[in-house]
Amino acid sequence: MMKWMRSGTWALLVGGFGFYLLLTNGGLINEPGFERSTPVTAEPAETKNIATPAPDFTLQNLQGETVKLSELRGKTVILNFWTSWCPPCREEMPELQAFHTEYVKDHPNTVLLGINLTKEDHGEDKIQSFKEEIGLTFPLLLDSEGQTQKAYQLLTIPTTFIIDEQGNIKEKIMGPVTKNQLIKETEG
């Protein structure tokens, strides 16, 4: 036993397990079936001012229509990355819908786009039923291949980006958002 511990194998095993815990947030991976309740609060997990060009993308919505980010230049664009199985994503959806209904409809130079991480979700039928269940009326785009997720270097969901009229990322908000927070960030 002592020879095994002195050989460095023990240190390698302990170090490897520690690295695993670091990479997986304590071993708690956000996967389908993993339920964690994170209340939507006025404060996001993390907000960053960035001011870098937003990666362009072309994605389809649930109806098969194409949306290209660069064609929305001249407008403030809010991108919200989500999945239907993510508890914080589910909790913030009524806030996003309220923002769309109460703010975006009266501000034609503001666009809200929900980007579903389709590769990580349970298929388009599940996304459509989620949309109907929650009563979402803002555009939901499908990142079927995960290319947009990679381009925006997502570390967690939900993550929301606010893109200014020039096509630059103004804010990156990691964690759930509220209607009032989005109004403040959009107008600020």
Contacts in CASP RR format, 6 or more apart in sequence:
PFRMAT RR
TARGET T0000
AUTHOR 0000-0000-0000
METHOD contacts of the structure
MODEL  1
MMKWMRSGTWALLVGGFGFYLLLTNGGLINEPGFERSTPVTAEPAETKNI
ATPAPDFTLQNLQGETVKLSELRGKTVILNFWTSWCPPCREEMPELQAFH
TEYVKDHPNTVLLGINLTKEDHGEDKIQSFKEEIGLTFPLLLDSEGQTQK
AYQLLTIPTTFIIDEQGNIKEKIMGPVTKNQLIKETEG
4 10 0 8 1.000
20 27 0 8 1.000
21 27 0 8 1.000
28 34 0 8 1.000
28 36 0 8 1.000
30 36 0 8 1.000
30 86 0 8 1.000
30 156 0 8 1.000
30 157 0 8 1.000
31 85 0 8 1.000
32 85 0 8 1.000
32 122 0 8 1.000
33 85 0 8 1.000
35 87 0 8 1.000
36 87 0 8 1.000
36 88 0 8 1.000
37 87 0 8 1.000
37 91 0 8 1.000
38 87 0 8 1.000
38 88 0 8 1.000
38 91 0 8 1.000
38 175 0 8 1.000
38 176 0 8 1.000
39 91 0 8 1.000
39 176 0 8 1.000
40 88 0 8 1.000
40 91 0 8 1.000
40 92 0 8 1.000
40 95 0 8 1.000
40 176 0 8 1.000
40 177 0 8 1.000
40 178 0 8 1.000
41 176 0 8 1.000
41 178 0 8 1.000
42 178 0 8 1.000
42 180 0 8 1.000
42 181 0 8 1.000
44 160 0 8 1.000
44 173 0 8 1.000
44 174 0 8 1.000
44 175 0 8 1.000
44 176 0 8 1.000
44 177 0 8 1.000
44 181 0 8 1.000
45 156 0 8 1.000
45 174 0 8 1.000
45 175 0 8 1.000
45 176 0 8 1.000
46 173 0 8 1.000
46 174 0 8 1.000
46 175 0 8 1.000
47 171 0 8 1.000
47 172 0 8 1.000
47 173 0 8 1.000
47 174 0 8 1.000
48 171 0 8 1.000
48 172 0 8 1.000
48 174 0 8 1.000
49 170 0 8 1.000
49 171 0 8 1.000
50 168 0 8 1.000
50 169 0 8 1.000
50 170 0 8 1.000
50 171 0 8 1.000
50 172 0 8 1.000
51 168 0 8 1.000
51 169 0 8 1.000
51 170 0 8 1.000
52 168 0 8 1.000
52 169 0 8 1.000
53 167 0 8 1.000
53 168 0 8 1.000
53 169 0 8 1.000
54 69 0 8 1.000
54 77 0 8 1.000
54 79 0 8 1.000
54 161 0 8 1.000
54 163 0 8 1.000
54 167 0 8 1.000
54 168 0 8 1.000
54 169 0 8 1.000
55 69 0 8 1.000
55 148 0 8 1.000
55 151 0 8 1.000
55 152 0 8 1.000
56 68 0 8 1.000
56 69 0 8 1.000
56 70 0 8 1.000
57 68 0 8 1.000
57 69 0 8 1.000
57 143 0 8 1.000
57 147 0 8 1.000
57 148 0 8 1.000
57 151 0 8 1.000
58 66 0 8 1.000
58 67 0 8 1.000
58 68 0 8 1.000
58 69 0 8 1.000
59 66 0 8 1.000
59 67 0 8 1.000
59 115 0 8 1.000
59 141 0 8 1.000
59 142 0 8 1.000
59 143 0 8 1.000
59 148 0 8 1.000
60 66 0 8 1.000
60 67 0 8 1.000
60 141 0 8 1.000
60 142 0 8 1.000
60 144 0 8 1.000
61 67 0 8 1.000
61 139 0 8 1.000
61 140 0 8 1.000
61 141 0 8 1.000
61 142 0 8 1.000
62 124 0 8 1.000
62 127 0 8 1.000
62 128 0 8 1.000
62 131 0 8 1.000
62 140 0 8 1.000
62 142 0 8 1.000
67 113 0 8 1.000
67 139 0 8 1.000
67 141 0 8 1.000
69 77 0 8 1.000
69 163 0 8 1.000
69 167 0 8 1.000
70 167 0 8 1.000
72 111 0 8 1.000
73 165 0 8 1.000
73 166 0 8 1.000
73 167 0 8 1.000
74 109 0 8 1.000
74 165 0 8 1.000
74 166 0 8 1.000
74 167 0 8 1.000
75 109 0 8 1.000
75 110 0 8 1.000
75 111 0 8 1.000
75 165 0 8 1.000
76 109 0 8 1.000
76 110 0 8 1.000
76 111 0 8 1.000
76 162 0 8 1.000
76 163 0 8 1.000
76 164 0 8 1.000
76 165 0 8 1.000
76 186 0 8 1.000
77 110 0 8 1.000
77 111 0 8 1.000
77 113 0 8 1.000
77 162 0 8 1.000
77 163 0 8 1.000
77 167 0 8 1.000
78 99 0 8 1.000
78 110 0 8 1.000
78 111 0 8 1.000
78 112 0 8 1.000
78 113 0 8 1.000
78 160 0 8 1.000
78 161 0 8 1.000
78 162 0 8 1.000
78 163 0 8 1.000
78 182 0 8 1.000
78 186 0 8 1.000
79 113 0 8 1.000
79 114 0 8 1.000
79 115 0 8 1.000
79 152 0 8 1.000
79 160 0 8 1.000
79 161 0 8 1.000
79 163 0 8 1.000
80 92 0 8 1.000
80 96 0 8 1.000
80 112 0 8 1.000
80 113 0 8 1.000
80 114 0 8 1.000
80 115 0 8 1.000
80 158 0 8 1.000
80 159 0 8 1.000
80 160 0 8 1.000
80 177 0 8 1.000
81 114 0 8 1.000
81 115 0 8 1.000
81 117 0 8 1.000
81 143 0 8 1.000
81 149 0 8 1.000
81 152 0 8 1.000
81 154 0 8 1.000
81 157 0 8 1.000
81 158 0 8 1.000
81 159 0 8 1.000
81 160 0 8 1.000
82 89 0 8 1.000
82 92 0 8 1.000
82 93 0 8 1.000
82 114 0 8 1.000
82 115 0 8 1.000
82 116 0 8 1.000
82 117 0 8 1.000
82 157 0 8 1.000
82 158 0 8 1.000
83 89 0 8 1.000
83 116 0 8 1.000
83 117 0 8 1.000
83 120 0 8 1.000
83 121 0 8 1.000
83 157 0 8 1.000
84 90 0 8 1.000
84 116 0 8 1.000
84 121 0 8 1.000
84 122 0 8 1.000
84 126 0 8 1.000
84 127 0 8 1.000
84 130 0 8 1.000
85 121 0 8 1.000
85 122 0 8 1.000
86 157 0 8 1.000
86 158 0 8 1.000
88 157 0 8 1.000
88 158 0 8 1.000
88 175 0 8 1.000
88 176 0 8 1.000
89 157 0 8 1.000
89 158 0 8 1.000
89 176 0 8 1.000
90 134 0 8 1.000
91 176 0 8 1.000
92 158 0 8 1.000
92 175 0 8 1.000
92 176 0 8 1.000
92 177 0 8 1.000
92 178 0 8 1.000
93 134 0 8 1.000
93 136 0 8 1.000
94 134 0 8 1.000
95 176 0 8 1.000
95 177 0 8 1.000
95 178 0 8 1.000
95 179 0 8 1.000
95 182 0 8 1.000
96 112 0 8 1.000
96 114 0 8 1.000
96 136 0 8 1.000
96 138 0 8 1.000
96 177 0 8 1.000
96 179 0 8 1.000
96 182 0 8 1.000
97 134 0 8 1.000
97 135 0 8 1.000
97 136 0 8 1.000
97 137 0 8 1.000
97 138 0 8 1.000
98 179 0 8 1.000
99 112 0 8 1.000
99 179 0 8 1.000
99 182 0 8 1.000
99 183 0 8 1.000
100 112 0 8 1.000
100 137 0 8 1.000
100 138 0 8 1.000
101 137 0 8 1.000
102 179 0 8 1.000
103 110 0 8 1.000
103 179 0 8 1.000
103 182 0 8 1.000
103 183 0 8 1.000
103 186 0 8 1.000
104 110 0 8 1.000
104 111 0 8 1.000
104 112 0 8 1.000
104 138 0 8 1.000
107 186 0 8 1.000
109 165 0 8 1.000
110 186 0 8 1.000
111 139 0 8 1.000
112 138 0 8 1.000
112 139 0 8 1.000
113 138 0 8 1.000
113 139 0 8 1.000
113 140 0 8 1.000
113 141 0 8 1.000
114 138 0 8 1.000
114 139 0 8 1.000
114 140 0 8 1.000
114 141 0 8 1.000
115 140 0 8 1.000
115 141 0 8 1.000
115 143 0 8 1.000
115 148 0 8 1.000
116 127 0 8 1.000
116 140 0 8 1.000
116 141 0 8 1.000
116 142 0 8 1.000
116 143 0 8 1.000
117 143 0 8 1.000
117 146 0 8 1.000
117 149 0 8 1.000
117 154 0 8 1.000
117 157 0 8 1.000
118 124 0 8 1.000
118 127 0 8 1.000
118 142 0 8 1.000
118 143 0 8 1.000
118 144 0 8 1.000
118 146 0 8 1.000
119 143 0 8 1.000
119 144 0 8 1.000
119 145 0 8 1.000
119 146 0 8 1.000
119 149 0 8 1.000
120 149 0 8 1.000
121 127 0 8 1.000
124 142 0 8 1.000
127 140 0 8 1.000
127 142 0 8 1.000
130 136 0 8 1.000
131 140 0 8 1.000
143 149 0 8 1.000
152 159 0 8 1.000
152 161 0 8 1.000
155 174 0 8 1.000
156 174 0 8 1.000
156 175 0 8 1.000
157 175 0 8 1.000
158 175 0 8 1.000
158 176 0 8 1.000
158 177 0 8 1.000
159 172 0 8 1.000
159 173 0 8 1.000
159 174 0 8 1.000
159 175 0 8 1.000
160 171 0 8 1.000
160 172 0 8 1.000
160 173 0 8 1.000
160 175 0 8 1.000
160 177 0 8 1.000
160 182 0 8 1.000
161 169 0 8 1.000
161 171 0 8 1.000
161 172 0 8 1.000
161 173 0 8 1.000
162 169 0 8 1.000
162 170 0 8 1.000
162 171 0 8 1.000
162 173 0 8 1.000
162 182 0 8 1.000
162 185 0 8 1.000
162 186 0 8 1.000
163 169 0 8 1.000
163 170 0 8 1.000
164 170 0 8 1.000
170 185 0 8 1.000
171 185 0 8 1.000
173 181 0 8 1.000
173 185 0 8 1.000
END
